[in-house]
């Protein structure tokens, strides 16, 4: 299962293991158990510090625990950790084996200080880009604190559990048997949720507010924000970056094949590379923080203020806005009610949960047609609905879509309602815009793919926004507010592409530096 090149890589990684660890498997007679046993034995063969035993002491089969001699660690994979989760597996081995996690000392101290009993279960899919961040966060906690136990469960291997718990979107996290978190979350966000009411949030906000003013403060950790931070830091000015999660929308992107000089990469890999690159410079990274308001400088040469959702505030001589965008919603009855119960926005993440089921894709652009093509390999039937009279996707994608036998294409179709039984989606209603007839499609899942919406609601009144709520900028990335610049998908720059966002981030940083020089 592991080729020679990968084994060589693993040998280098596993040299960092300082305490012997054991892979303890619980298996049955299934093919998947055989596959897991082969993987674990191969991994164990790479390092003298890793051993493999079969004990069949856990009811979830196939599964395996990662144990450290002389320590009580509750970390288990009910999965064959391939795809996006192979990295999670390797990191778990390193952390249980004594190699320290990359998190800062404050975060590590918060994990070790957790009191009480925390039994986490995370359901994921191997094609989910958002899942590894959550799995790795909880694995880290389990490796450091014996009061935290974590099982990462591949929903595709345990469909009965998924069905019983009504899970229709991943990652889905349960704490002590109760729903805890749906969707992506950083380690800091998970800790904040656990610490709610304990005063930890207030301490974090106070710590942030106590920071000295920045020369350049970047809002957003996507390609534009990362590029801006790097270019600013290279000028030798005091630089900070505030991000809800590093990588931004890139984290939700599957294959990236149009980034010049890189023939192919995955979104999470690029996001990790962005974070590593920024870390090479003296940039104060404040991850897991959400901007809530901007107060531009009251006078020339003054300080702008950035307010955060946790009550903290930061001040800076210049601000670079790179808040990015999020999935646009269709805003019809049933969409909000059935989110994570059949309504989804990431076909790569949640598609495997709809294997053998009927689904719909709303949107006939490239993202919608690509989603329909991917889902057709899993679902029993895919219905694609496009509001316009024709699909807007590239011709080659349309040709591929029309060749699939289990796909129905409906154009001039306006989705008006998503139906459900209170627990899950059961269908959708659409209006035929040519005949005005109203029709119902029975199905179990709806994937919304109608483009992006800029994350700019919090900027109303601070800078000028276009009719589409994009930040208006000139060719030097100036906004309407002196000392405030902007870049990336949240601006009026056409063509929302990673390579363009990076270039705009660099432009914004250079313009901010020019502004500082002239102050």
C-alpha angles and dihedrals in degrees: 000000000000117000123218095259093053092047089054090052092048092050089058092048095045091053084078092064107107101176124050115253134195130217104213111193132202109198144166133195096281126118090243091057090052090049092050093048091053092050094049093047091050092049091049090051091061096065135034087215093064124072132180128217134167115221105153090213098137127075094222107082128217096032140116139204125220108221134185120210112256095007135099104230123163105201121135139164117209087190147067094255104222132127114032091350098061089085089051089054093050093047091049090053091050095047095046087046091059103262106137120244118245094244120117122262094256092057093045090051091052090053094049092047095057110121128197130038120306117183109179128189118188121193114203143159125231091236095051114114094191096051102073092061091057095040092049093047093053092041089054091052092049092049092053104036123044090204089066118076123183135188118186108205127196103220090207090063094046106038093155091061090046091051094046093050093043093235111173101156134043147257091043115173126196124193117201089342096309129102109268109163137005119194133005122341135167124231089253092053092050091050091047089053092050092045095048108134093016095093095248092118092054091049091051091049091049091050091053094046091053092063118115117251115278129228090218124016117187121202112206134035101221126107093289094047094045092049091048092050093049094048092047094047091049088060089061097244126135103269133187133178128202116199136168087212128348114252095030116199090355087075088067095049120102117198117008111197104155101065103114116249092012109085093191139001138149125246096244090049091053091046090053090048091052091052093048092050093050090048090062089070135059095266121145101225115200103187125184092033126129122207114226106174143004124213109190119215112284093220139018111286093016129124125268118219126222115198120204130211092245091061097261124126134200131197130211142169089231134017128206113199115208103150094148125202142282136213112293116236127220092225099217129139111282098025097100094034093056100037107136087010096082102315109100140165103196115064092182092055102039103023095093090059089065098054109149093007134111116256141173131217117206112207134053100211125103094282093049095047092045089051091050091050092050094045093048088070090058110026125071089231137002125204115195117200123196123184093209125073091253140023116269099204125112114283095245090056092048090051091053092047094051091052093062114099097209098053128096118194119206118185127185084033119143114194108223105171143007113220129211145159095239094269104051145000116281102173149320137247123223136179119229100226093203100050097022087228119146117225137181127219118200112220146130104232140038122196114196114210108163102128137268137309120210116244095234108115090109091057098064108135095007098081133004115272127197124238086269091054092251120142109257112230138168126229091280092052094251115154125205090271118078112246093015118109132176140201142172137031094337092065135079092257108122124237110041100223133145094236091050092047091053092051091049090049090055091048092051092051093049090048090049090051090049088052091052092050091053096046 
